[in-house]
């Protein structure tokens, strides 16, 4: 078997194209942007004969229904997921054969109640490949609190049992291919490695060292990062089946005056690099610079269904649309033709965001300015500016009322992208803030 990973660095996830014979391949946990899988398979002369879904995903829209529409392959997915679109239901303990490769279905609940993993064994004498979804990842496992608060303890207990029992019959040399990885808001723990072996995890994964279930249940949920709001919308979308790409209209191009006229019911999302946003932007525009984590922050900060008005820079509009669709954003009201240059030429209003150099920031802080750290608590605990107030970006819009209004605000993150987004959120709330140039890393 030849495993070709597709890594989305921003989501911290991997999907896999697995060549199982000279001309055949399967896909594991594909996301909605299916074109790259099809292009890769075509370049290798492979036909996709099956799709395997380990669980109902919380962080991205599945590509299984789109593939069903395009190539006619019904996915194998857990019966417990109660998926509404055509699929082939599987349960723990079942097995089937594809092109001579045996696919064993392993029950691995915890991250989700219906979670299954797939162990692939080729007829030749080679190590099995385990596609574990979120049940076991390199250095950790996926979180158990994304279905409902009432189920978190039960799912955490199931996660403990999965770690202890689910893969016990597989040898140490089993190759581990998780869907989630380090950097995923679905994951707890995990490092920079995306893949591993069962032997390596048995020797080093801290979650496998627990011997007391109650202790594990008390501790594991305390390790979870913040949960993006959109996570709780993805499960029903993936259960019912997302809309086909052909059913979703692309954003129309709008001249500046027409764009301006549509701004009231729609949200302006500015995807340009932060230095361009700082120099000039549309008042109340939300800055989410187009980078690997763009989709995560768009899903987190913008309610699904909001009409999106896009201001793009050099990045292809098609890529911005693809990443938006990945997190369920499908309502494209338009994009600004000619960009900010055309907007300025039309004489329409603009704003600037001030970026504060280190020396000036130090002086202002000594004079009473407030340092606002929009990073995650774990980052804050690793080091921060003296007396800084920590309000993670994901909760900033709901927490802006606790920011002191009488003092200047200097916002920062690691490098400046998240703090610029935070400043744009504050601007929408009528609060002015300045950006710490270079973020905490340059300050340090």
Buried (B, 14 or more C-beta within 10 A) or exposed (E): BEBBEBBBEBBBBBBBBBBBBEEBBBBBBBBBBBBBBBEBBEEEEBEBBBBBBBBBBBBBBBBBBBBBBBBEBBBBBBBBBEBEBEBBBBEBEBEEEBBEBBBBBBBBBBBBBBBBBBBBBBEEEEBBBBBBBBBBBBBBBBBBBBBEEEBBBBBBBBBBBBBBEBBEEBEEEBBBBBBBBBBBBBBBBBBEBBBBBBBBBEEEBEBBEBEEEEEBBEEBBEBBBBBBBBBEBBBEBBBEBBBEBEEBEEBEEBBBEEBBEBBEEBBBBBBBBBEBBBEBBBEBBBBBBBBBBBBBBBBBBBEBEBBBBBBBBEBEBEBBBBBBBBBBBBBBBBBBBBBBEBBBEEEBEBBEBEBBEEEBBBEBBEEEBBBBBBBBEEBBEEEBBEEBBBBBBBEBBEEBEEBEEEEBBBBBBBBBBBBBBBBBBBBBEEBEBBBBBBBBEBBE
